């Protein structure tokens, strides 16, 4: 703790009076640095890709109107951010409607190509982003198959599951299609990354950005109960949802974050993947 306090002081010119561990931090330490004046800074520390996180937050600030923490400093093992006070748990209905307004406007801006100018990360797992003119091959090769093959290589994805996912990939164009244009995506929208207070969204953190189909951002919040009907009803007023989004597409897109969880946490996250594959006869 002393060494970290010294690094914060060397970077900001002020020494914190305390460092308070916070929830989260599955890949790095996350702490609140409190200063004598009563203000605080969020500190992320540890081996990883924090410089890429800084770049993603900087890009989101430059390219969107999303509420974000200000970046104070960023290098590979130390990221200092504005501390955003917020309420615990998933957002209520009012905050969800605000989130829908924000995300619909965010997704509505056409971007140039799918992928991104540089590779990004989800947590600490690399996301390759070669730029592409078509969404379906990009999702197939650089999301679905990439995460499958890397998981199999390290032993978290079984050979049987890899074969089933490769079979799905071979016919993925039967189930998903091209969006009207590439959209910039947050890429990691779950409850812990959606900060809210007083019925408003005050910060969207820990991005995993790329240009893709908005359905990627819309699917993941259904996985762990981040958003419910309040969000989706409002989003639908502003932008159309595919008729089969809730019946099929969200489950297909959620294979990707579930594979991330298989690799990070536990093989049990493969069960809903297998259930989706069985529904499709794969």
N, C-alpha and C positions, 0 to 999 in steps of 0.2 A: 504494500500500500504506500509506503514511504517513497519508493522509487517512482510509482505512478504519480503521486502528488508532485514530486519534483519535476516530472515531465510536463504535467499540466502547467505548473508554474513557469517552466522554461518557455512554453509555447505561448501562454496568455499573459505572462508578466504578473500573475497573481497566484498566490498559493491557496488552495482550498483548505478550509478548516476541517472538513470531513469528506470522506468518500463513502457513499451509501450504496450497497449492492441493490440492483433492481431485478425484477422478474424479467424473464427472457434470456437473451444471451446464450442461445443454444450453440452458437459457434464461437463467440468471443465473450469476454467480460463486458457487462453493461452496468454502469454506475452513474450515480448523480454526484457531481462535485459541488458542494455548497461553499459559498464564499462569505467572508465576514460581513459584507454589505447586505446579505440576505438573498442575493441572486444565486442561480444555479446553472450548471452546464451539464449536458449529457456526455458521458465519456464511454467510448467503445474501445476496448483494448484487447489485443491478442493477435496471434499469427493468422493471417488470412488475406482477404481482398478488400480491405477498408479503403484503399485508394480508389478502387473501382466503385465502391459505394458512394464515395464522395463525387466521383465523376457523374454517376447516375443522378444523384440529388441535384448537382449543378445543372445537368441537362434538363431535368424536370422543371427546375426553377426558371430556366431560360425559355423553355418551349411550352409551358403550360401555366394555367392560373390555379393549379392545385395548391392547397395549403400544405406547406412543408416546413421542417425546421431549417433555420439558417445554418449553413456550414461555416464553422469557425476555423477548422483546421482538419486536414486529412492526409494521412500517409498509410502505408500498408498495414501497420500494426497499431495505429492510433487515429481515432476520429473523434473530433469534438464538435458537438452540435448544440444549437439552442435547445434548452429544456422546455418542453411544452406541457404545462399542467393539464391533466385530463382525468376523466372519470373511468373507473374500472368496468370491465365486462363489455359485451357487445353493445353497439349503439341502439338506442330506442327508435321509435317510428319517426320522430321529427328529424333526428340526425340522419337516419337512413334516407329520408327524402332529400335532405341536403346532399348526401353522398351521391344519390342518383343524378341530381342536377349537375354536380361536379363531373361525374364520370361520363355522362352523356355529352356534355360540352367538350370534354377532353377527347373522347373517341371520335367526335364529329370532324375534327381537323384532319384533312388528308395529309398523309406523309408520303415520302418519295417511293420507297421500296420496302418490302418485308426484310426482316433481319435488323441489322443496326450497323453503324460505322465501326463499332468495336465489339468484341465479345464481352458479355456481362456474366453475372453470377446470380444464382438463386441460393441464398445462404452462402455456403462456400463451394457449391457445386458449379462448375463452369457451364455457361450457356453459349454455345457457338452461334454466331449471328451472321453467317455469310449473306450478303444482300441478294435478294431474289425478286423476280417479277411475279411470282405465283405463291400464294399462301399454302395451298394444300401440300405440295411437295416440301415446302419449308417445314411445316409442322410435322410431316411424316418423318423426314430425314434428320432434322436438327432439334426436334423436341422428343417425339415418341421413340424413334429408333436410337437416337443418341443416348437418352437416359436409360433405355433398356440395355443397350450393349455395354455401357459403362457399369451399370449395376451387375450385369452378368460377369463382366471381367473381374470385378472385385468380390464376387460371390454372394451378393445380396439379392440378386434376381436369379431364380432357378432356371435351369435349362428348359424345363417344360414351359414356364411362363414366358421365357424369351421366344420360344417357337410360336406360342399363341399370339404374342404381340407382333411378331413378324408377319404372321398370317393376317392379322388385322391391318397392319400397315400396307400390305399388298392390295387391300381393297378399301382403304380409308376414304378414297374419293367417292365411294357410294354413300357416305354418311355426312360428310362436311363439304362445304363449297367455298368459293371465293367471296370475300366481302366486297362492298362497293369500292373500297380503297384501303390501303394500309393505315392503321391507327397506332399511335404510340400507346403502349400498355404499361401500367404499373407493374404487373407481373407477379405480385405476391400479396394479393388482397385477402388477408384473413384477420380475425378479430384483433390479434396482437399488434397488427400494423395499421389499424384504423383508430386513430385517437379522436375522441369526441368529448365535448364539454358543453353543457347547457343547450343541448339539442342541435349542436353544430359540429361539423367535422373540423378539428383544429390542426390535424396533421396526418399525412399519409407517409409512413416511414418504411425503411428496409425494402426499397424497390428492387425489381429484377427486370429492368426495362428492355423492350425491343419493340419493333414495329410488327403488328400482327392483326389477328381478328379480334374485335372487341369481345367475342364470346369467351375468349380465354380469361379476361378479367371478370366476366359475369358468372362464369362457372365456379371458380374457386370459392367465392364467398358462400356458396350453398353447402360446401363440404363440411364445415364446422360451425354452421349456424351464425355466421357473421351478419348476413342480411336475410330478410324474409320478404313477405309480400309487400311491405311498405316501400322497400327499395325497388323491387321489380315492377310494381304497378306504376310508380312514378317514372322509372326509366322508360317503360313502354309508352308512356304518354309523349316522350321526347324522341324516341328512336325505336324502330321496330325490332321485335324479337322473332326469330324463326319459329314457325308453329310447333316444331318438334324440339325446341330448345330444352324444355324441362323433361321431356320424355326420353331423349337420346343424347343430344349434342353435349349437354353439360357433363354427362357421365363419360363421354369420350374424351372431352377436354380435361376432365379431372383425373384421367389416368396419369397425366404428366405430374401434377403435384403429389399424387399418391405414390408414384415411383420415387419422387424426391424423398417422401417419408419412409418408404421402404429402405432407401439407401442411408438415411440419417438415423432412423429410430428402430424399426421393428418390421419383421416379415409379415406381421398381421395386417399391415396396410395393403398387402397384395390381395386380400379377400375381396374387397369391393371391385378391384380390377378384374379378378376372375369372374365375379358375378356379372359384370358388364360383358365380358367376353362370352360367357355362357348364353346370355340373352341374345347375342348376335350369332350364336352357333359356331363360334371360333374355338 
